[in-house]
Amino acid sequence: MRILEYDRNVISMLGWRMINDKPAIVFELAQEDLLRYVKMQQLKDRKEIPFKTIISMLWQIAKGMEFISSKNIVHRDLAARNVLLTNDFQAKISDFGLAVINNTDLKGTTLVKKFPVRWMSIEAIVGKLFSEKSDVWAFGVLMFEVFSLGQDPYAGIETKQILSFLRSGERMSRPELATNEIYETMCRCWEENLETRPKFEKLVAKLRDVLEGESGYSKYYEELELSQEGSDSSNVNNSVALEVLDDYSL
């Protein structure tokens, strides 16, 4: 992390100190992580979920990743659990334990550690190829986590089956809380062809447009509520499912 300059959307290393005769790194303070935050939204009525804040955080994450990529760094572990939040909802990308310096457009690496397969692109799983574009894939999975309020990616699919699932052209379904526009952005991140996958620069611009037009969410959720009126039992079922998800630990 020492090669990274300051960026407001990347966690800052302040220094180090000895604790119990062991060196410890000191980072700036953040009060929450994104995964826990979105899981807490499960307890709210849809109309109470702060979508403008959530989209703003996604935009900030994309900006942070654009900065990281500009320094030729590949994160390789971008996920909701690795984004920290301050009290004023400033997103901070953290956990650079798997990060590598990437001086070429694509780079093969020796798989010496366990990698988060459910957030990995096809080329990363198959050929150990990591780049900005594999981080973009992971960002799409992070978006799924956010709009599913913390569901495990590829729920119901065994890890060893994910590659064949993806190679067959299948992708995760649209979370109910994501508009078609948001889901289309996720799917672009999951393009098998790297050339058609957007860079973070494009994702920053796209999310800025979504953020500026966020009022469209009001109409979307009004229609969603209307389509579900008269189904009292569905609310009970949803509550049970959310409790189970909240107990699930990634």
Beta strands, then each sheet from edge to edge (+ up, - down):
strand 1: 13-19
strand 2: 22-27
strand 3: 32-33
strand 4: 73-74
strand 5: 83-85
strand 6: 91-93
strand 7: 100-101
strand 8: 107-108
strand 9: 129-130
sheet 1: 1+ 2-
sheet 2: 3+ 5- 6+
sheet 3: 4+ 7-
sheet 4: 8+ 9-
end
